[in-house]
């Protein structure tokens, strides 16, 4: 599976949490993180530039996170943008994709491009998932201030809808024939959420699709106002996803080539 690996190192003893962490809707994992000896390792087969962490119970205080990338034989700290405010709330963590020193390295017998997450102080948290989505609840609130009134009973966020929107957008790319291939000798690979080179390009589309899914869920008949909102948001989603530029990683190397940077959506004109 071409998806994230997530390891937790508890004083050098590794736990593979990959299956739990890639699904935001099933298993929660509680961490008692000791800063002097513990790390979370997040890895992929190629460089990546964002993760989204969803918490059941976030850290009560900011432990000051430290992010480092694998360099082949060691780890090097990097600058990053942290919407989670030190794992005190759910959000995106992002960094620069174009880092020449990032290299594959073996961690717990797995060779990946690794991101190592450490902290300056001890903390506890319960994590629902570490993977990626294309929008978050703040995006929804920008469009619809009353959106929190539509949360399902027992839900603390709209993560289920964000995941559904992400999966539908990925499927749209697959339906359009978007594939990746590392080199000519390899078989074609199905498009995944990690193949977008800039998720900001599809962030608005994901926001509108997520809102459409929420409105469809609360609608009870095709004549009510929620169904009308659903149709409005679906229309906005289609327009937002109709991008002139759409950068995706066709050669599956995690870097933007010149050809990928010039990936325009074109319209053909034919004389009849």
Buried (B, 14 or more C-beta within 10 A) or exposed (E): EBBBBBBBBBEEEBEEBBEBBBEBEEEBBEBEBEBEEBBBBBBBBBBBBBBBBBBBEBBEEBBEBBBBBBBEEEBEEBEBEBBBEBBBBBBBBBBEBEBEEBBBBEBBEBEBBBBBBBBEBBBBBEBBBBBBBBBBBEBBEEBBEEBEEBBEEEEEBBBBBBBBBBEBBBEBBEEEEBBBEEEEEEEEEEBBBBBBBBBEBBBBBBBBBBBBBBBBEBBEEEEEEBBEBBBBBBEBBEEBBEBEEBBBBBBBBBBBBEEBEEBEEEEEEEEE
